[in-house]
């Protein structure tokens, strides 16, 4: 009996990372088989891994091609690669306008939104007594301003760039983390909430955070 071919992709990841989850969702949207490789964060990166991700960061995606490996690192770059590589899927860009919108939003999500979210999460869940409540208030205010802009934008469309795109893929696991921002009242942002539910309802979201796929 002929042996089945190995999946054409290998994903180096840390499963608890929302950035790795975003790439998993993208691969599911593209219906692409891949081999998951969990990387132990407590161990030094190997020389082989550093050839694929020079800064040792996760995720890193490798496509196994007849002529050799193609390695892509940094989650926004991986998502954009998949959108171009599988242009006939839900991640593909319909035209230059949709691509420009997607690029704009993925840039914002990967810098402004993600960075502000991490700041607020760290402050909100600090284990030690806060010595500067003013800093928390300022960070919280800036973050809520960003969410308010998103809410107004999503009042007129189902997804960030109109149709579903890699920007929504990247945002999906980050939106899950909003539940852990203790001082944030999401009831004031109904369009962001409904957007999050639409993203969670996609088949690609199922098991994205768990190991169920590998256990089946």
Secondary structure by P-SEA (a helix, b strand, c coil): ccccccccbbbbcccccaaaaaaaaaaaaabbbbbbbbbcccccccaaaaaacccccccbbbbbcccbbbbbccaaaaaaaaaaaccccccccccaaaaaaaaaaaaaaacaaaaaaaaaaaaaacccccccaaaaaaaaaaaaaaaaaaaaaacccccccccccaaaaaaaaaaaaccccccccccccaaaaaaaaaaaaccccccccccccccc
